[in-house]
Amino acid sequence: MKNLVIIIGTILLGTILFDMMVGDGTESLKNAAATAMRYHISQYAVQGMS
């Protein structure tokens, strides 16, 4: 149980640090990844319909 708490804490800390480094700007890595993910999800949806 202690290991699980440590792992979850490490993941949360990594997420917070990543969010601090990347930010919410229009040219940030976070925004670019979200745009790419939305594009690919829409492409999968189009392929699923045909």
N, C-alpha and C positions, 0 to 999 in steps of 0.2 A: 504494500500500500504506500509505503514511504517513497519507493522508486516511482510509482505512478504520479505522485504529487510533484516530485522533482522533474519528471519528464514533462508534465503539463505546464509547470512553471517555466521551464526552459523554452517550450514552444511559445508561450505567451510573451515572454521577454523577447524572443527573436522576432515575433510579429510586431511588437511595439517598436523595437529598434529599426526594423525594416520600414515600417510606416513613417518613422521619423526621418529616415534617410531619403525616402522616395518622395514623400509629400503628395499633394493633390493638384499640382500644376498641370497645365494642358500638355506639356512635353515630358512629363514624368514617366518613369518606367511603369508605375502603377496604372496610369491612364492608357499607355500603349498596350499593356497586357490586357486590360479590360476591353479595349477596342478590338484587339485580335480575337479575344475569346467570344465577343458578341458576333463578330464576322463569321467565325468558324461554326458557332452554334446555329446561326441562320443558314449557313451552307448545308449543314447536316439536316436541318429541317426541310430545306428545299429538296435535297436528295431523297429524303424519306417520303416525300409526297409523290415523287415520280415513279 
